[in-house]
Amino acid sequence: MDYARYNTLCTFFTLDEPMHIELNLPSGEKTLKEVFKTLGRVRYLKVQEYGTNEREKQQCTINILWNPKLRNCTHVEVKTIYETVLYKIELQQMPFDDEVEILAYRND
């Protein structure tokens, strides 16, 4: 496996939403809790959505080594030289050869 292609810092988060004790409903105070950091390979893609709400949607595909903590993660922050962007994890595949591929979209 070529580890030189993992050149982008990715920080994974979980969305922590506390519940109201008496009403058993979300209290509305959402916070992101950092789970772990790792290096990954990121490929960017811009998708044009057509229909009633036409817009450009920025997506990325992230390849990282499998980590069991990844199962509970909901967001990923990708840090590059030029920008730091927070993405929401949409789809992840089961690990193949200790590598997992994650599709993430920009959280706008």
N, CA, C and O atoms as a GROMACS GRO file, in nm:
protein
  432
    1MET      N    1   0.085  -0.117   0.000
    1MET     CA    2   0.000   0.000   0.000
    1MET      C    3   0.089   0.124   0.000
    1MET      O    4   0.187   0.131   0.074
    2ASP      N    5   0.055   0.220  -0.083
    2ASP     CA    6   0.134   0.342  -0.098
    2ASP      C    7   0.083   0.447   0.000
    2ASP      O    8  -0.023   0.507  -0.021
    3TYR      N    9   0.158   0.470   0.108
    3TYR     CA   10   0.117   0.566   0.210
    3TYR      C   11   0.152   0.710   0.171
    3TYR      O   12   0.110   0.802   0.240
    4ALA      N   13   0.229   0.731   0.066
    4ALA     CA   14   0.268   0.865   0.025
    4ALA      C   15   0.150   0.944  -0.031
    4ALA      O   16   0.156   1.067  -0.035
    5ARG      N   17   0.045   0.878  -0.074
    5ARG     CA   18  -0.069   0.950  -0.130
    5ARG      C   19  -0.158   1.011  -0.022
    5ARG      O   20  -0.242   1.095  -0.052
    6TYR      N   21  -0.141   0.972   0.104
    6TYR     CA   22  -0.216   1.033   0.215
    6TYR      C   23  -0.144   1.162   0.254
    6TYR      O   24  -0.046   1.158   0.329
    7ASN      N   25  -0.193   1.275   0.205
    7ASN     CA   26  -0.123   1.400   0.224
    7ASN      C   27  -0.210   1.513   0.276
    7ASN      O   28  -0.164   1.627   0.281
    8THR      N   29  -0.335   1.488   0.315
    8THR     CA   30  -0.427   1.591   0.361
    8THR      C   31  -0.472   1.557   0.503
    8THR      O   32  -0.511   1.444   0.531
    9LEU      N   33  -0.468   1.656   0.591
    9LEU     CA   34  -0.511   1.635   0.729
    9LEU      C   35  -0.662   1.636   0.738
    9LEU      O   36  -0.727   1.732   0.695
   10CYS      N   37  -0.720   1.531   0.793
   10CYS     CA   38  -0.864   1.518   0.810
   10CYS      C   39  -0.894   1.499   0.958
   10CYS      O   40  -0.837   1.411   1.022
   11THR      N   41  -0.982   1.581   1.011
   11THR     CA   42  -1.025   1.571   1.150
   11THR      C   43  -1.171   1.529   1.152
   11THR      O   44  -1.255   1.594   1.090
   12PHE      N   45  -1.202   1.421   1.222
   12PHE     CA   46  -1.337   1.368   1.224
   12PHE      C   47  -1.407   1.406   1.353
   12PHE      O   48  -1.347   1.408   1.460
   13PHE      N   49  -1.538   1.437   1.340
   13PHE     CA   50  -1.619   1.485   1.452
   13PHE      C   51  -1.748   1.405   1.461
   13PHE      O   52  -1.792   1.343   1.364
   14THR      N   53  -1.807   1.406   1.580
   14THR     CA   54  -1.943   1.357   1.598
   14THR      C   55  -2.030   1.474   1.639
   14THR      O   56  -1.983   1.566   1.707
   15LEU      N   57  -2.156   1.472   1.599
   15LEU     CA   58  -2.250   1.576   1.634
   15LEU      C   59  -2.311   1.540   1.768
   15LEU      O   60  -2.383   1.440   1.780
   16ASP      N   61  -2.284   1.621   1.869
   16ASP     CA   62  -2.334   1.596   2.004
   16ASP      C   63  -2.454   1.686   2.027
   16ASP      O   64  -2.442   1.808   2.034
   17GLU      N   65  -2.572   1.624   2.038
   17GLU     CA   66  -2.695   1.698   2.058
   17GLU      C   67  -2.761   1.650   2.188
   17GLU      O   68  -2.824   1.545   2.189
   18PRO      N   69  -2.746   1.728   2.296
   18PRO     CA   70  -2.803   1.683   2.423
   18PRO      C   71  -2.956   1.684   2.420
   18PRO      O   72  -3.019   1.767   2.354
   19MET      N   73  -3.013   1.592   2.493
   19MET     CA   74  -3.159   1.580   2.499
   19MET      C   75  -3.212   1.650   2.624
   19MET      O   76  -3.148   1.650   2.729
   20HIS      N   77  -3.330   1.710   2.610
   20HIS     CA   78  -3.399   1.772   2.724
   20HIS      C   79  -3.452   1.659   2.812
   20HIS      O   80  -3.519   1.568   2.763
   21ILE      N   81  -3.423   1.665   2.939
   21ILE     CA   82  -3.454   1.553   3.030
   21ILE      C   83  -3.604   1.530   3.044
   21ILE      O   84  -3.650   1.416   3.037
   22GLU      N   85  -3.680   1.636   3.064
   22GLU     CA   86  -3.823   1.620   3.091
   22GLU      C   87  -3.905   1.595   2.965
   22GLU      O   88  -4.000   1.516   2.966
   23LEU      N   89  -3.869   1.662   2.856
   23LEU     CA   90  -3.949   1.649   2.734
   23LEU      C   91  -3.901   1.539   2.641
   23LEU      O   92  -3.973   1.499   2.550
   24ASN      N   93  -3.779   1.489   2.662
   24ASN     CA   94  -3.717   1.388   2.579
   24ASN      C   95  -3.709   1.433   2.432
   24ASN      O   96  -3.733   1.355   2.340
   25LEU      N   97  -3.676   1.560   2.415
   25LEU     CA   98  -3.658   1.619   2.282
   25LEU      C   99  -3.519   1.683   2.276
   25LEU      O  100  -3.461   1.714   2.380
   26PRO      N  101  -3.466   1.702   2.157
   26PRO     CA  102  -3.336   1.770   2.147
   26PRO      C  103  -3.345   1.911   2.202
   26PRO      O  104  -3.443   1.982   2.178
   27SER      N  105  -3.242   1.951   2.276
   27SER     CA  106  -3.245   2.083   2.341
   27SER      C  107  -3.207   2.196   2.246
   27SER      O  108  -3.225   2.312   2.281
   28GLY      N  109  -3.154   2.166   2.128
   28GLY     CA  110  -3.122   2.268   2.030
   28GLY      C  111  -2.979   2.316   2.034
   28GLY      O  112  -2.939   2.396   1.949
   29GLU      N  113  -2.901   2.272   2.129
   29GLU     CA  114  -2.761   2.313   2.141
   29GLU      C  115  -2.672   2.204   2.081
   29GLU      O  116  -2.632   2.110   2.150
   30LYS      N  117  -2.642   2.216   1.953
   30LYS     CA  118  -2.560   2.116   1.885
   30LYS      C  119  -2.413   2.158   1.892
   30LYS      O  120  -2.380   2.274   1.868
   31THR      N  121  -2.328   2.063   1.924
   31THR     CA  122  -2.184   2.089   1.926
   31THR      C  123  -2.113   1.974   1.855
   31THR      O  124  -2.159   1.860   1.854
   32LEU      N  125  -2.000   2.006   1.797
   32LEU     CA  126  -1.917   1.905   1.733
   32LEU      C  127  -1.806   1.865   1.828
   32LEU      O  128  -1.735   1.949   1.883
   33LYS      N  129  -1.792   1.735   1.849
   33LYS     CA  130  -1.690   1.682   1.938
   33LYS      C  131  -1.586   1.608   1.855
   33LYS      O  132  -1.619   1.516   1.779
   34GLU      N  133  -1.461   1.649   1.870
   34GLU     CA  134  -1.353   1.587   1.791
   34GLU      C  135  -1.329   1.443   1.836
   34GLU      O  136  -1.322   1.414   1.955
   35VAL      N  137  -1.318   1.354   1.737
   35VAL     CA  138  -1.297   1.213   1.766
   35VAL      C  139  -1.152   1.173   1.740
   35VAL      O  140  -1.086   1.119   1.828
   36PHE      N  141  -1.102   1.198   1.618
   36PHE     CA  142  -0.963   1.167   1.588
   36PHE      C  143  -0.918   1.243   1.463
   36PHE      O  144  -1.000   1.295   1.387
   37LYS      N  145  -0.787   1.247   1.444
   37LYS     CA  146  -0.725   1.311   1.326
   37LYS      C  147  -0.642   1.206   1.254
   37LYS      O  148  -0.585   1.116   1.315
   38THR      N  149  -0.638   1.220   1.123
   38THR     CA  150  -0.559   1.129   1.042
   38THR      C  151  -0.526   1.195   0.909
   38THR      O  152  -0.583   1.297   0.872
   39LEU      N  153  -0.433   1.136   0.838
   39LEU     CA  154  -0.401   1.182   0.703
   39LEU      C  155  -0.482   1.101   0.603
   39LEU      O  156  -0.503   0.981   0.621
   40GLY      N  157  -0.528   1.167   0.497
   40GLY     CA  158  -0.607   1.099   0.396
   40GLY      C  159  -0.581   1.154   0.258
   40GLY      O  160  -0.509   1.253   0.241
   41ARG      N  161  -0.640   1.090   0.160
   41ARG     CA  162  -0.632   1.137   0.022
   41ARG      C  163  -0.769   1.191  -0.014
   41ARG      O  164  -0.869   1.121  -0.002
   42VAL      N  165  -0.773   1.317  -0.059
   42VAL     CA  166  -0.899   1.385  -0.087
   42VAL      C  167  -0.905   1.420  -0.236
   42VAL      O  168  -0.812   1.478  -0.291
   43ARG      N  169  -1.016   1.382  -0.299
   43ARG     CA  170  -1.044   1.418  -0.438
   43ARG      C  171  -1.172   1.501  -0.440
   43ARG      O  172  -1.274   1.459  -0.386
   44TYR      N  173  -1.166   1.618  -0.501
   44TYR     CA  174  -1.279   1.711  -0.501
   44TYR      C  175  -1.363   1.694  -0.626
   44TYR      O  176  -1.314   1.654  -0.732
   45LEU      N  177  -1.493   1.726  -0.613
   45LEU     CA  178  -1.587   1.712  -0.722
   45LEU      C  179  -1.696   1.817  -0.704
   45LEU      O  180  -1.749   1.834  -0.594
   46LYS      N  181  -1.729   1.888  -0.811
   46LYS     CA  182  -1.841   1.982  -0.806
   46LYS      C  183  -1.955   1.922  -0.887
   46LYS      O  184  -1.937   1.884  -1.002
   47VAL      N  185  -2.072   1.916  -0.825
   47VAL     CA  186  -2.189   1.854  -0.887
   47VAL      C  187  -2.294   1.962  -0.907
   47VAL      O  188  -2.321   2.041  -0.816
   48GLN      N  189  -2.352   1.966  -1.026
   48GLN     CA  190  -2.459   2.062  -1.054
   48GLN      C  191  -2.592   1.994  -1.026
   48GLN      O  192  -2.623   1.890  -1.085
   49GLU      N  193  -2.672   2.052  -0.936
   49GLU     CA  194  -2.804   1.998  -0.905
   49GLU      C  195  -2.908   2.075  -0.984
   49GLU      O  196  -2.910   2.198  -0.982
   50TYR      N  197  -2.994   2.003  -1.054
   50TYR     CA  198  -3.098   2.067  -1.133
   50TYR      C  199  -3.233   2.043  -1.068
   50TYR      O  200  -3.249   1.952  -0.987
   51GLY      N  201  -3.329   2.124  -1.103
   51GLY     CA  202  -3.462   2.111  -1.047
   51GLY      C  203  -3.508   2.246  -0.997
   51GLY      O  204  -3.472   2.350  -1.052
   52THR      N  205  -3.588   2.244  -0.893
   52THR     CA  206  -3.641   2.370  -0.839
   52THR      C  207  -3.534   2.451  -0.768
   52THR      O  208  -3.540   2.574  -0.768
   53ASN      N  209  -3.437   2.385  -0.709
   53ASN     CA  210  -3.331   2.455  -0.637
   53ASN      C  211  -3.199   2.426  -0.708
   53ASN      O  212  -3.124   2.337  -0.668
   54GLU      N  213  -3.170   2.503  -0.814
   54GLU     CA  214  -3.048   2.479  -0.890
   54GLU      C  215  -2.930   2.542  -0.818
   54GLU      O  216  -2.931   2.660  -0.784
   55ARG      N  217  -2.828   2.462  -0.796
   55ARG     CA  218  -2.707   2.510  -0.729
   55ARG      C  219  -2.593   2.414  -0.757
   55ARG      O  220  -2.612   2.304  -0.806
   56GLU      N  221  -2.475   2.460  -0.723
   56GLU     CA  222  -2.357   2.376  -0.735
   56GLU      C  223  -2.326   2.319  -0.598
   56GLU      O  224  -2.320   2.392  -0.499
   57LYS      N  225  -2.306   2.191  -0.592
   57LYS     CA  226  -2.281   2.123  -0.466
   57LYS      C  227  -2.137   2.072  -0.467
   57LYS      O  228  -2.098   1.996  -0.556
   58GLN      N  229  -2.060   2.113  -0.368
   58GLN     CA  230  -1.921   2.068  -0.362
   58GLN      C  231  -1.912   1.941  -0.280
   58GLN      O  232  -1.957   1.935  -0.166
   59GLN      N  233  -1.853   1.839  -0.339
   59GLN     CA  234  -1.836   1.711  -0.273
   59GLN      C  235  -1.689   1.672  -0.275
   59GLN      O  236  -1.610   1.727  -0.352
   60CYS      N  237  -1.655   1.577  -0.192
   60CYS     CA  238  -1.521   1.521  -0.198
   60CYS      C  239  -1.527   1.374  -0.162
   60CYS      O  240  -1.618   1.328  -0.092
   61THR      N  241  -1.431   1.302  -0.211
   61THR     CA  242  -1.414   1.161  -0.177
   61THR      C  243  -1.286   1.150  -0.098
   61THR      O  244  -1.179   1.192  -0.144
   62ILE      N  245  -1.296   1.092   0.020
   62ILE     CA  246  -1.182   1.081   0.111
   62ILE      C  247  -1.146   0.934   0.128
   62ILE      O  248  -1.232   0.852   0.161
   63ASN      N  249  -1.021   0.902   0.105
   63ASN     CA  250  -0.970   0.768   0.130
   63ASN      C  251  -0.878   0.774   0.252
   63ASN      O  252  -0.781   0.850   0.254
   64ILE      N  253  -0.909   0.695   0.353
   64ILE     CA  254  -0.826   0.690   0.474
   64ILE      C  255  -0.813   0.545   0.517
   64ILE      O  256  -0.885   0.458   0.470
   65LEU      N  257  -0.721   0.522   0.608
   65LEU     CA  258  -0.709   0.389   0.667
   65LEU      C  259  -0.823   0.368   0.765
   65LEU      O  260  -0.865   0.462   0.832
   66TRP      N  261  -0.873   0.248   0.773
   66TRP     CA  262  -0.988   0.217   0.858
   66TRP      C  263  -0.956   0.237   1.005
   66TRP      O  264  -0.850   0.197   1.053
   67ASN      N  265  -1.049   0.301   1.074
   67ASN     CA  266  -1.040   0.322   1.218
   67ASN      C  267  -1.178   0.290   1.275
   67ASN      O  268  -1.277   0.341   1.223
   68PRO      N  269  -1.189   0.209   1.380
   68PRO     CA  270  -1.321   0.175   1.436
   68PRO      C  271  -1.398   0.296   1.488
   68PRO      O  272  -1.521   0.291   1.494
   69LYS      N  273  -1.330   0.404   1.524
   69LYS     CA  274  -1.398   0.524   1.572
   69LYS      C  275  -1.476   0.593   1.461
   69LYS      O  276  -1.560   0.678   1.488
   70LEU      N  277  -1.450   0.556   1.338
   70LEU     CA  278  -1.513   0.620   1.222
   70LEU      C  279  -1.662   0.589   1.213
   70LEU      O  280  -1.736   0.663   1.148
   71ARG      N  281  -1.707   0.483   1.274
   71ARG     CA  282  -1.848   0.442   1.265
   71ARG      C  283  -1.943   0.547   1.319
   71ARG      O  284  -2.054   0.562   1.266
   72ASN      N  285  -1.904   0.620   1.422
   72ASN     CA  286  -1.993   0.718   1.485
   72ASN      C  287  -1.974   0.859   1.434
   72ASN      O  288  -2.045   0.950   1.477
   73CYS      N  289  -1.881   0.881   1.343
   73CYS     CA  290  -1.850   1.017   1.296
   73CYS      C  291  -1.956   1.067   1.198
   73CYS      O  292  -2.008   0.991   1.116
   74THR      N  293  -1.988   1.196   1.208
   74THR     CA  294  -2.087   1.256   1.121
   74THR      C  295  -2.029   1.368   1.034
   74THR      O  296  -2.085   1.399   0.930
   75HIS      N  297  -1.918   1.428   1.076
   75HIS     CA  298  -1.859   1.539   1.004
   75HIS      C  299  -1.708   1.519   0.992
   75HIS      O  300  -1.647   1.449   1.072
   76VAL      N  301  -1.649   1.581   0.890
   76VAL     CA  302  -1.505   1.578   0.871
   76VAL      C  303  -1.459   1.717   0.831
   76VAL      O  304  -1.523   1.786   0.751
   77GLU      N  305  -1.347   1.758   0.887
   77GLU     CA  306  -1.286   1.886   0.853
   77GLU      C  307  -1.160   1.856   0.773
   77GLU      O  308  -1.071   1.785   0.820
   78VAL      N  309  -1.153   1.911   0.651
   78VAL     CA  310  -1.039   1.889   0.563
   78VAL      C  311  -0.954   2.015   0.562
   78VAL      O  312  -1.001   2.122   0.525
   79LYS      N  313  -0.828   2.002   0.604
   79LYS     CA  314  -0.737   2.115   0.610
   79LYS      C  315  -0.636   2.105   0.497
   79LYS      O  316  -0.565   2.005   0.484
   80THR      N  317  -0.630   2.209   0.416
   80THR     CA  318  -0.530   2.219   0.312
   80THR      C  319  -0.453   2.348   0.334
   80THR      O  320  -0.478   2.421   0.429
   81ILE      N  321  -0.360   2.375   0.246
   81ILE     CA  322  -0.281   2.498   0.258
   81ILE      C  323  -0.370   2.619   0.236
   81ILE      O  324  -0.349   2.724   0.296
   82TYR      N  325  -0.470   2.605   0.149
   82TYR     CA  326  -0.550   2.718   0.108
   82TYR      C  327  -0.674   2.741   0.193
   82TYR      O  328  -0.715   2.856   0.212
   83GLU      N  329  -0.736   2.636   0.244
   83GLU     CA  330  -0.860   2.653   0.318
   83GLU      C  331  -0.886   2.535   0.412
   83GLU      O  332  -0.827   2.428   0.400
   84THR      N  333  -0.976   2.560   0.506
   84THR     CA  334  -1.024   2.457   0.597
   84THR      C  335  -1.175   2.449   0.579
   84THR      O  336  -1.246   2.547   0.601
   85VAL      N  337  -1.225   2.332   0.538
   85VAL     CA  338  -1.366   2.317   0.505
   85VAL      C  339  -1.426   2.204   0.588
   85VAL      O  340  -1.364   2.099   0.606
   86LEU      N  341  -1.547   2.227   0.638
   86LEU     CA  342  -1.620   2.126   0.713
   86LEU      C  343  -1.718   2.056   0.618
   86LEU      O  344  -1.799   2.122   0.553
   87TYR      N  345  -1.710   1.924   0.612
   87TYR     CA  346  -1.798   1.843   0.527
   87TYR      C  347  -1.882   1.752   0.614
   87TYR      O  348  -1.842   1.716   0.725
   88LYS      N  349  -1.999   1.717   0.564
   88LYS     CA  350  -2.085   1.621   0.632
   88LYS      C  351  -2.069   1.487   0.562
   88LYS      O  352  -2.074   1.480   0.439
   89ILE      N  353  -2.050   1.382   0.638
   89ILE     CA  354  -2.031   1.249   0.582
   89ILE      C  355  -2.166   1.195   0.536
   89ILE      O  356  -2.262   1.190   0.613
   90GLU      N  357  -2.171   1.154   0.410
   90GLU     CA  358  -2.295   1.105   0.353
   90GLU      C  359  -2.295   0.954   0.338
   90GLU      O  360  -2.395   0.888   0.366
   91LEU      N  361  -2.185   0.899   0.293
   91LEU     CA  362  -2.180   0.757   0.261
   91LEU      C  363  -2.041   0.705   0.288
   91LEU      O  364  -1.942   0.770   0.256
   92GLN      N  365  -2.034   0.591   0.347
   92GLN     CA  366  -1.903   0.529   0.362
   92GLN      C  367  -1.915   0.381   0.331
   92GLN      O  368  -2.014   0.316   0.364
   93GLN      N  369  -1.812   0.330   0.268
   93GLN     CA  370  -1.809   0.190   0.231
   93GLN      C  371  -1.734   0.110   0.336
   93GLN      O  372  -1.655   0.165   0.413
   94MET      N  373  -1.758  -0.016   0.336
   94MET     CA  374  -1.684  -0.104   0.426
   94MET      C  375  -1.538  -0.107   0.385
   94MET      O  376  -1.507  -0.093   0.267
   95PRO      N  377  -1.449  -0.126   0.481
   95PRO     CA  378  -1.306  -0.122   0.449
   95PRO      C  379  -1.265  -0.233   0.353
   95PRO      O  380  -1.307  -0.348   0.366
   96PHE      N  381  -1.183  -0.196   0.257
   96PHE     CA  382  -1.126  -0.290   0.162
   96PHE      C  383  -0.976  -0.272   0.167
   96PHE      O  384  -0.926  -0.163   0.136
   97ASP      N  385  -0.904  -0.374   0.203
   97ASP     CA  386  -0.759  -0.368   0.215
   97ASP      C  387  -0.717  -0.261   0.316
   97ASP      O  388  -0.623  -0.185   0.292
   98ASP      N  389  -0.789  -0.254   0.429
   98ASP     CA  390  -0.765  -0.159   0.538
   98ASP      C  391  -0.785  -0.013   0.497
   98ASP      O  392  -0.738   0.078   0.566
   99GLU      N  393  -0.853   0.011   0.387
   99GLU     CA  394  -0.880   0.148   0.343
   99GLU      C  395  -1.030   0.163   0.324
   99GLU      O  396  -1.097   0.073   0.273
  100VAL      N  397  -1.082   0.279   0.365
  100VAL     CA  398  -1.225   0.306   0.349
  100VAL      C  399  -1.241   0.432   0.264
  100VAL      O  400  -1.160   0.524   0.272
  101GLU      N  401  -1.345   0.433   0.182
  101GLU     CA  402  -1.375   0.548   0.097
  101GLU      C  403  -1.502   0.616   0.149
  101GLU      O  404  -1.605   0.552   0.167
  102ILE      N  405  -1.492   0.747   0.172
  102ILE     CA  406  -1.602   0.824   0.230
  102ILE      C  407  -1.642   0.932   0.130
  102ILE      O  408  -1.558   1.002   0.076
  103LEU      N  409  -1.773   0.944   0.107
  103LEU     CA  410  -1.825   1.053   0.026
  103LEU      C  411  -1.877   1.158   0.123
  103LEU      O  412  -1.959   1.129   0.210
  104ALA      N  413  -1.830   1.281   0.106
  104ALA     CA  414  -1.869   1.390   0.196
  104ALA      C  415  -1.914   1.508   0.112
  104ALA      O  416  -1.861   1.531   0.003
  105TYR      N  417  -2.010   1.584   0.163
  105TYR     CA  418  -2.054   1.703   0.093
  105TYR      C  419  -2.044   1.824   0.184
  105TYR      O  420  -2.050   1.812   0.306
  106ARG      N  421  -2.029   1.939   0.122
  106ARG     CA  422  -2.008   2.063   0.197
  106ARG      C  423  -2.132   2.098   0.276
  106ARG      O  424  -2.244   2.092   0.224
  107ASN      N  425  -2.112   2.134   0.401
  107ASN     CA  426  -2.221   2.162   0.492
  107ASN      C  427  -2.260   2.310   0.483
  107ASN      O  428  -2.221   2.390   0.568
  108ASP      N  429  -2.336   2.346   0.379
  108ASP     CA  430  -2.379   2.486   0.361
  108ASP      C  431  -2.520   2.505   0.406
  108ASP      O  432  -2.573   2.616   0.398
   0.00000   0.00000   0.00000
